[in-house]
Amino acid sequence: MLTGSLVLAAALGALDSSTLDSGASSLSAATTVLTVGSSKESDSDDGHDHDHGGGGGQSDDHVYWSAVPSTPSTYTVSRGTKLSFKYSSYHNVFLLPTQSAFDSCTFTSATMLANQSHGGGSGSSPNLYEAVATEVGTLYVACEVTGHCGSGQKITIFVNDPPPPASPPTQNDSNDVGGMVGGIVGGMSGLMFGLIGFGYYRYAKKKKQNAVAKQNASPPA
């Protein structure tokens, strides 16, 4: 039985590298950014004998795209989103052509998006690969370094159409709102005048009662 993610992937179809735009103008124009992975250090081991941070030389802090396994492993974004991969020199970024290749970590027909010395980053993540997703579909991304994909360093990105902009209010809607506001204002005005009238009635009645009481209290001539 297919899971929800598998059904969605099958419906959207796999995307190739031509749907990823790394042009400077497209990157600067993007208003939504997805940074892959987390800044929290992963506790897992990728099986390689190198410094995992805190020692001398190039460290491999397991954060962002350098985390093994990738967490989360699935993302859903809108078309036009900028994808950002921060990683160390112990990793790379490959786009796999099919879900089958992704599941089996087969890189025979994969496309390298960024190598282990891509540059552009800083600190423990000296590499930074960024691209804008321009088409609706599914991106299968994995690290091609031996053992990394098999250990879970891979993600699926579902790219959907952005939601339509909110529609402006129609003339009928405006009339409805105006009528509702007018009704509220009219009701409040009626209530206010009613309270004033009632108050005046109480005042006149009290004044008349006082006059009668005063007259009754006066001695006869």
N, C-alpha and C positions, 0 to 999 in steps of 0.2 A: 504493500500500500504506500502511495506517495505521500510524503509529508508536505506541509504547507510551503516550505522553502523550495522543495523540489518541483512542486506544481508551479510556483511563481517563476522559477528559473526556466522551466520548460515553456511557459507562456511568453516570457520576455525574449528569450533567445540570447546566445552568446555574442558579445561585442568584440571587435578586433581593435588594434591599436590606432586605427584611423579615427576612432570615435573619441580619442583622448587628445585634447588641445593643450600643448605646453607653451603656446605663444605668450609673450609678455603682456600683450594687450588683453588677451582673454583672461589671463591669471589676475590682472589688476582689476578687471571689470567684474569678476565674480563677487557676489555679495554673501554667498554661503560657503563655508569651508568645513570639510570633514577631515579631521586629523586622525589618522588610523592608529589604533592602539591607545594606551594609557600612559601617563607619566609615572604611574605606580610600578615599582620594580617587580618583575615576575620572579617567583621562587623556583621556577623550573630550570632544568639544565638542558642545553641543546646538544650535549654529548661531545663537545669539542674542548680541547685542552688549551684554554686561553683565559686571560684575566677578565673576570666579570665585574670589574669596577673596584676602585679603591687602591689599586696598585699602580706601579709605574708603567709608562708606555700607553699604547692605545687600549682603552678599556672597552668591554662589550656590555654596557649596562642594558639589561633586558627591559627596555621601555619602548613605547611607541611601536614602530614596525620591527624593532629588534627583539620584541618579546616572543618567546617560544613556550607554549603555543600562542597563537594570536587570540587576543581577547578584547572585544567580542570577535566572533568569526564571521558574522553576517551584518551587513549594513544595508539600509535603504535610504536613498538620497533622491533629490529631484534633479532633472536635467539642468545643467548650468552650474552644478556644485563643483567647487574646487577640491580635489582630493590631495591630501598632503601626507607623504610618507617620510618620516624621520628615522634614520637608522645608522648603525655603525658600519665600519669597514669589513665586518664579518658577514654581511648580508647583501642581498641584491633584490631587485624587483622585476618579476617576470609576469607576463600576461599569458594565460593558457587558453587554447582555442575552444575547448569543449568542457562540459561538466565531467565527462568520462576521464579526460586527461587530468582535470583538477582532482578528481577523487583518487586516481591512481598515482598522482604526482609524476606524470609523464611529460617531460619537457622537450620531446623530439620536435614538435611543431610550435613550441612556445616562442613568444617575442620578448626580448629583453627590453624593459622600459628604462632601467637604470642599473648601472653596475656597482661594484663594491667601492669604487673611487669616484662616484658621481659628483661629489662635492656639493657646496651650497648650504651646508648645515653648520652646526657649531657644537662645541663641547664634546660630550660622549656620543652625539649623533651628528657626525661631520657631513653626512650625506642627507640631502633633501630633494626628493622627487615630487613635483607638483604637476597636476594636469586637470583640466576641466572636462567633465563628462558631458559630451555634446549630444548623445543619442540615447534613446530608451532601450534598455536591454540589461544583460547580466555581464558583469566583469568578474573573471576568475583570476585572482592574483595570488602569487606564491613566491617564496624564496627558493632559488635554484641551488643554493649551496648544499652540498651533500648532507643528507639527513634532516635538513631543516623542515622541508615540506612534510616529510613523513612524520615529523614530531609535532606537526600542527601549525607551522608558520605559513598559513594561507588563509585567505578571506574571500568571501563572495559579496559583491556589491550590486544590489538591485537598483537600477536607475529608472525612475518613473517620470512622467510628465509633471511639471509643477502644477499646483492647484490653480484654478482660474481666479482672476482678481474678483473681488467683491463687486457686485452689481450696484450702480447708484440707485437711490430710491426712485420709483416711478411717480408719475403725477398723482395717481390714485393713492399711493403710499403717503405722499406729501399732504394730500387733502385729508386723509385719515388722521395723520398726526396733527394737522392744524385743527381739525374738528375736535379731536380729543383734548388738545390744549385749551381750545375755546370753551369746551364744555366744563373743564376743570375750573378755568378762570371765572366763567359765568356762575358756576355753582358756589364758588367761594364768595363772589360778590353778593349773591342772593343771601347766603348765610350771614354775611357781615351786616347787610341792611336789616335782615330779620332780627339780629341781635340788638342792633341800635334801636329799632322800633319797639322791641320788647322792653328794653331798658327805659325808653321814654315813657312807655305805658306804666311801668312800675313806679317811675318817679312821679307822674301825674296823679296816680292813684294814692300814693303815699302823701302827697301834698294836700289832696282833697281830704283825706282822713285826718290829717293834722289840723286842718282848718275847722272841720266839724267838731273835733275834740276841744279845740280852743273856744269855739262858740258855746258849747255845752258847759264848759267850765266857768264861763263868765257869769257873775251874779246878776239877778234881774234888776232893772232900773227902779 
